[in-house]
Amino acid sequence: MPNPLPMSRRAWVVAWVLLCAVGIAATVALNAFPAPGPQPEKPVSAECAEYIADIETQLAKAKQEGDDDGVLAFTRTRVGADDCSDEIRDHFSGDR
């Protein structure tokens, strides 16, 4: 079994310095690019906007009554209603 070539202490220091320099250069390069701007809001249908407003009203009411434990359930039973799950998720995801 061949013996690996021993590295001197100086070679290890040089290797670490090079790794650190590469890491610093990568960090500087990544920080040089600005962060992407906020995504433009997608238009929300009137029905979904009304439903979101209703949810916010119920949340405010629960908060006033002291029932603000962070758990509320909403159901929608109307046939043919718009699916507003994505809009609701987008609207309330910024609050958390």
C-alpha positions in Angstrom: 0.0 0.0 0.0 1.6 3.3 -1.1 2.2 5.9 1.5 0.5 9.3 0.8 2.8 12.2 0.4 3.0 14.1 3.7 2.1 17.7 3.4 4.2 20.2 5.3 2.6 22.7 7.7 3.3 25.5 5.2 1.3 23.7 2.5 -1.7 23.3 4.8 -1.6 27.0 5.7 -1.4 27.9 2.0 -4.4 25.6 1.2 -6.5 27.1 4.0 -5.6 30.7 2.9 -6.6 29.8 -0.6 -9.9 28.3 0.5 -10.6 31.4 2.7 -9.8 33.7 -0.2 -12.1 31.8 -2.5 -14.9 32.0 0.1 -14.5 35.7 0.6 -14.4 36.3 -3.2 -17.6 34.3 -3.6 -19.3 36.2 -0.8 -18.3 39.6 -2.3 -19.5 38.5 -5.7 -22.9 37.3 -4.4 -23.4 40.5 -2.3 -22.6 42.6 -5.4 -25.8 41.6 -7.1 -29.0 43.3 -5.7 -31.7 41.1 -4.3 -34.6 40.6 -6.6 -37.5 43.0 -6.1 -40.8 42.0 -4.7 -43.0 40.1 -7.0 -45.9 42.1 -8.5 -49.2 41.2 -6.9 -51.4 39.0 -9.0 -54.9 40.3 -9.6 -57.4 38.8 -7.2 -61.0 38.2 -8.2 -63.7 40.2 -6.5 -65.1 37.0 -4.9 -61.7 36.1 -3.4 -61.1 39.6 -2.2 -64.4 39.6 -0.5 -63.6 36.2 1.1 -60.2 37.5 2.3 -61.8 40.6 3.8 -64.3 38.3 5.6 -61.4 36.2 7.0 -59.6 39.4 8.2 -62.9 40.6 9.9 -63.2 37.2 11.7 -59.6 37.4 12.8 -60.0 40.9 14.1 -63.2 39.9 15.9 -61.5 36.9 17.5 -58.6 39.1 18.6 -61.0 41.6 20.2 -62.8 38.8 22.1 -59.5 37.5 23.3 -59.8 34.2 21.4 -56.6 34.9 19.5 -55.0 31.5 20.0 -53.8 31.4 16.4 -56.1 28.7 15.2 -59.1 29.4 13.1 -60.9 27.2 10.6 -62.8 28.5 7.6 -65.0 26.5 5.3 -66.7 27.3 2.0 -69.6 25.3 0.9 -71.0 27.2 -2.0 -71.1 25.2 -5.2 -69.2 26.9 -8.1 -67.3 29.3 -5.9 -63.8 30.4 -7.0 -60.9 28.4 -5.5 -59.2 31.1 -3.5 -56.7 29.0 -1.6 -53.7 30.4 -3.5 -54.8 33.9 -3.0 -55.4 33.4 0.7 -52.0 31.7 1.1 -50.3 34.6 -0.7 -52.2 37.3 1.3 -51.5 35.8 4.7 -48.0 34.4 4.1 -46.4 37.9 4.6 -47.9 38.1 8.1 -46.0 35.2 9.5 
